[in-house]
Amino acid sequence: MPEFKGNIRSKLPKAGTTIFSIMSGLANEVGAINLSQGFPGFPVSEKLISLYHDALRAGHNQYAPMPGIFTLRECIAEKMEDLYSCVYDPEAEITITAGGTQALYTAISALIHEGDEVIVLEPSYDSYVPAIQLAGGIPVHIPLQPPNYFIPWEEIKKLITQKTRMIIINTPQNPTGTTLTAKDMLQLEKITDGTDIIILSDEVYEHIIFDGNEHQSVARYPKLASRSMIVFSFGKTFHATGWKVGYCLGPAHLMKEFRKVHQFTVFSVNTALQHALTAYMLNKENYMGLGEFYQEKRDYFQKLMKGSKFKILPCLGSYFQLLDYSSISTEKDTEYAIRLTKEIGVASIPVSVFYSVPHDYHLLRFCFAKENDQLEKAAERLLSI
Ligand SMILES: Cc1ncc(COP(=O)(O)O)c(C=O)c1O
């Protein structure tokens, strides 16, 4: 292709290939066990696959309504009322999206204007900051520290200005595996009270929560819910990250703005899949057992790793386990993750990349959403260090 000589000004000059693609690519190249990228190593339920086939054969192959098929939105509204006692109007307050990332991007694009400040707690999922920058917003980073990543609400309160338009929260959290508590939610309610701040609550791991704790959705707190856009992902819940279907909930006046952007970026989402998901969601067991399933995985991985030189950090939710390698090496986490992949054959993600300004605490993130034989092989290799 002849090179275009025009003057192109990058909108994201610092963005490169994501670390997830890099580490997965390296894992494939050297034949390492891939515990880096956060995708489940389990098959999608046969039932859900056959429901999808049925929907395709039934002719659900043309555009769905822009906000999603109504029956799926109704199912979601029912679930929200059931689990969090919050009533959402499926007509005006629920939109089906092409995965969680699109919902996050659309919410930020629709609600953030040039110069608006957005508070981002770090380490954080890597799509938040670029989406803020593309909207002309200014990310205000709050770096949190291991092992518990407590949120300094009083400090955050001091950083709120006239320009603060949004706070992004994520519970259960990627990459740390921490969860927000009822106390956190009350603090959040307190610091946003009387402001115009919108909360963007990333709850894609809502069902992956352990030790008998309850997911603290912002939807449980009426004052918070009234100023929140909440993002969920079917990919995480049904072991189908490649399907890229999720949804966003929010009060009608915010959702109206969200849909204005959604209709011109995605318009509507895979129709047959929406029909299949509606039928599958009718059986609550299809999502309510997920916490127990992953708790067993977490416990098994932690048990396998006992006696290793890695220090195991608390993991209260999500399918990520942080391991501290500071008693093994003083290398930078980015370098150590690469060496571990090449020499030991286990791929992980260095946690410093989840900060805008790298904070290196010698921590690696391992995804334990894998079959036991994969976890066993990985642990055996890690224990050889
Ligand atoms: C915290 C968080 N939010 C959102 C997403 C994106 O979800 P989806 O795959 O549905 O776009 C992910 C995926 O890894 C995530 O970890």
PDBQT file of the ligand as one rigid body, heavy atoms in Angstrom, charges set to zero:
ROOT
HETATM    1  C1  LIG A 401     -13.654  -4.431  34.648  1.00  0.00    +0.000 C 
HETATM    2  C2  LIG A 401     -14.077  -4.768  33.272  1.00  0.00    +0.000 A 
HETATM    3  N1  LIG A 401     -15.023  -4.028  32.700  1.00  0.00    +0.000 NA
HETATM    4  C3  LIG A 401     -15.464  -4.289  31.445  1.00  0.00    +0.000 A 
HETATM    5  C4  LIG A 401     -14.953  -5.341  30.733  1.00  0.00    +0.000 A 
HETATM    6  C5  LIG A 401     -15.432  -5.565  29.332  1.00  0.00    +0.000 C 
HETATM    7  O1  LIG A 401     -16.427  -6.453  29.176  1.00  0.00    +0.000 OA
HETATM    8  P1  LIG A 401     -16.819  -6.951  27.697  1.00  0.00    +0.000 P 
HETATM    9  O2  LIG A 401     -15.897  -8.076  27.358  1.00  0.00    +0.000 OA
HETATM   10  O3  LIG A 401     -18.243  -7.358  27.820  1.00  0.00    +0.000 OA
HETATM   11  O4  LIG A 401     -16.622  -5.789  26.775  1.00  0.00    +0.000 OA
HETATM   12  C6  LIG A 401     -13.953  -6.135  31.292  1.00  0.00    +0.000 A 
HETATM   13  C7  LIG A 401     -13.356  -7.233  30.516  1.00  0.00    +0.000 C 
HETATM   14  O5  LIG A 401     -12.316  -7.766  30.817  1.00  0.00    +0.000 OA
HETATM   15  C8  LIG A 401     -13.515  -5.852  32.601  1.00  0.00    +0.000 A 
HETATM   16  O6  LIG A 401     -12.576  -6.587  33.196  1.00  0.00    +0.000 OA
ENDROOT
TORSDOF 0
